Amino acid sequence: MKRQRIYVDTSVIGRCFDHEFAPWSNGLFREFHEGHFVPVVSHIVAAEIVPAPSAVQEKYKELLGLDTEILEGSVEASALGSKYQEHRIVPESYSADALHIALATVAEVDLLVSWNFKHIVRFDKIRLFNAVNREAGYKEIEIYSPREVTRYEQR
């Protein structure tokens, strides 16, 4: 059976240490360790981890040790991210958020997980991202919070 490829944005890694979100972020990490999903990150995640606390940096290193796929930037993803901003889905000052979505879309990951409810995990935003994706000839992308993906509570 094909394992789903899940793009993990930086918020998921950082929230492994946040009391409110840790059960689901860490539950998703457990499922990565158990081989249920293939983790996918990008050069954007790597850059955002640099100023993070050391515990978050260590958690990121743990993720990289799991046969994690790392997406590099591309002209194609940058152009798609710019389209999201042209359509005012994500403000220009949050271009990294648009690029997370664009990289995952271009790489055809199965889904993206994030705790960013302001710019990413919102019904209205997801519909707009996917409208732009269809218009640009890409598949729609599924976007969820880790709480909706992990089986943490079923254990």
N, C-alpha and C positions, 0 to 999 in steps of 0.2 A: 504494500500500500504506500502510495506517495505521501511523504510527510509535507505538511503545509509549511511554506516559508513565511515567517513573520518578521516584518520590519519593526524594530524596537527603537523608538526615539529616546532621547536623553532623559525625558521625564520619568520613564519607566525605571531606568537604572537608579536615578536619584531617589525615587520614592520607595526604594527597597528599605530605606532608613527612616521613613516617615510613618509614624504610628497609624495614621488614618489609611494609608495606601499600601503599607508593607505586606499585609497578608496576600494580596493579589499580585503585586510585583514579584515577591519571592515565590509565590505559587507558580507563576509563569516561568521563573528561573528553574524551579524544580522540574517542570515539564521539559524545559530545554535539556537539562541534565539527563533526564530519563529518555530522551530521544523522541518525544512525541512531536516536536516541532523543530524546524531549522531556524535558528536566529539569524537575522539579517540586520546589519548596521551600515553606516556610511561614514565617509570622511567628515561629514558635518557633525555626527555624533562624537567622533574622535576629537574634533576641535572643541566642542562644547564641554567635553570631559576634562580638558586640560586645567581650567581654573576651579574645578570641583574639589570638594574635600577629599582627603586621601581614601576614606572608606568607599566613596563612590568610584574613585579611580580603580581601586582594587576590585570592586564588583564588575566594572567594565572589563578588566583584565580576565576575570573569571569567565565572563561571557565570551571573550575572544578565544579562550581555551576550549571551546565547545564546537569546533568546526564551524564557526560562525562565518557567514558570507559577508564580505565588506564591499559595499558599493562605492565606486569612485565617481567623482563629478564627470559630467559630460555636457557637451553643447546641447544635446537633445533635452536633458533634464533641466538645464538652465533656462532654455527657451520655454519649456512647459511651466516652470516656476514663475517666469515672467508673465506668462498668460494668466496665471492665477492672480497675480498682482494687477494686471491690466483690467481684469474683471472685478477688482476690488474685493476679492475673497479674503485676502490676507494683506494687511497694511505693509507698505514698503519697508518700514522699520523692522518688520518681522520676516524678512526674506528667507531666513533659515527654515522657518516653519513651512513656507511654500516649497522650499527645496526638499525637505523631508518627503513631502507628498509626491513631488515630481520624481525624485529618485526611485521611490518605491513603485510608482506607476510605470515608469519606463522599464524597470527591471522585472515587471510583472510578478511582484510578490503576491502571495495569496491574501494577505491582509497587513495592515499597519496598526500597531497598538501605541497608545499615548495616554497620558493623563492631562494633556493640554486641552481643557474644555473651552478655552477662549478662542483659539484659532484653528483647532483641528477636529476634536471629537464633539461635533455639534451637528445635529440633523441638517440645519440649513446650510452649513458650510460643506458637509459631505455631499449634499445634492449639487451644490455649485461646483465643487471639485470635479465631480463625475460628469457634469454637463460640459465643462471645459475639456475633460478627457475625451469624451465622445466626439466633440467638435474637432479635436486635434487628431482623432483616429486611434486613440488608446482605449484599452478596456477600462471599465469602472474599477475602482479600488474599494475594498471593504475597510472601514476604519472603526475601531472599537477601543474601549478602555480594557486594561488587563482583566478587570473584574468580569467582563463579558466573555473572555476567552479562556481563562484558566479554570480548571476543575477543582481549584483549591477547596471550595466549600463542600464538594461532594466526597471528600476523603474522610 
